[in-house]
Amino acid sequence: MSDKFFFKGRQDARQNHVKQGFLTNAAQKKGTKKFPLSLTVISEARKAELTKIVAEAGLYADITIDTQKGAVESISELDALLNTGGTIKLDKTPSRNEPCSCGSGKKFKKCCG
């Protein structure tokens, strides 16, 4: 007879997921002291410009200069953080029995609703 009817609890012990190498803290916010942005620029002037932008935004970044021929600037992480959209908030519409917003003193359902 099967022991599933008599056993109380878990039959198979769970493996410890931390020891397997899984990333357990998924909230790694880029641009903080612990997880700075990694930016690559091609000139010293551009580094000074990006340092100013990062400081104004209140972020932290490791900026390296790549002076090799054909080097490409890599600032996509910074662009993604600076161009995030804000939360859109909509005005609450009045319910049927609230006073009308036009100022007539009537209920919304009798005036504008």
N, C-alpha and C positions, 0 to 999 in steps of 0.2 A: 504494500500500500504506500502511496505517496506521503511524504512527510510535510507537504505544504499545508495540510489541514491542522497539524499539531504544532508547528513551529511559530513562535511569536517573535517577530523581528525580521531583520534582513538576513536572507540566506547567504548571499554573496557579499563579502566585505568589500567596501568601496576602496579603491586605490587612492592614495594620497595624490591629488592632482598637482600639488606644488612641487613635488619631487620630479615630476615628469617633464618639467621645463615649460609649462604653460604660463602665459602672461596673466598673472592674477589681478594686478591693479591696472585696469584698462583706462583709468582716468589720468593719462599723462598729458598734461596741457603744455603744448609747445610755447616757448617764449618765456618760461619761468627760469628761476635760478637753477633748479634741478634739471630741467630739460631745455637748454637754450637753443635758439634757432641756429642752424649752420648755413651761413651765407658765403658765397664766393664772388669776389669782384675782380676787375682787371686793372684798377688803378688806385693810387693812394687818395686822389680827390674823391672818387666814388665811395671809398671806404669812409671818409670823413662825412660825406653826405648821408650815407646809410646809418652811420653811428648817431647822427643827429635825429633822423627819423625814428630809429629804434628807441632812443631816449625819450622823445616826445610821446611815443605810444606807451611807454612804461613797460617795455619788453626787455629781454636779455638775448644777446646773440653773440655767436663766435664768428667773426668776420675774417676770412682769409683772403690774401691777395694772390692771384694766379697770373704771373707775368709771362707765361709761355706764349709762343706764337699760336694764334688760333684758339685762344682760351675763350670760354663762354661764361657769361655771368649767370649765377644761379641764386636768384632771390625769390623764387616762387613761394617758399614758405612764408616769407614776410608779406607778399602780396595777398596770399590767402587769408592771413590774419587781419590785415588792414581793410580788406574789401568785404568782410562779412556783413550781411544785412542785419538790420535790427528787427525786433519783434513788431509786428503790425498789430495795432490795437484799434478795434472798431468801437464806436459809440454804441451804448446800449439803447435799443429802441424801447420806448415806454410800453408797459403792458396795457391791456385794454382799460383797466379801471383806474389808472393813474391820471392825474391832471394833465391836460394837453400842454405841450411845450410851446405852443404859439401864444399862450397867455390869456386865452378866452375864459378860463375858469371852468370849462366843461370837462367831462371825462374824455380821454383820448378816443374811445370808441364812438362817441357821439359827435366829435369835432373833426379831427383829421384822420381818423383811422377807419 
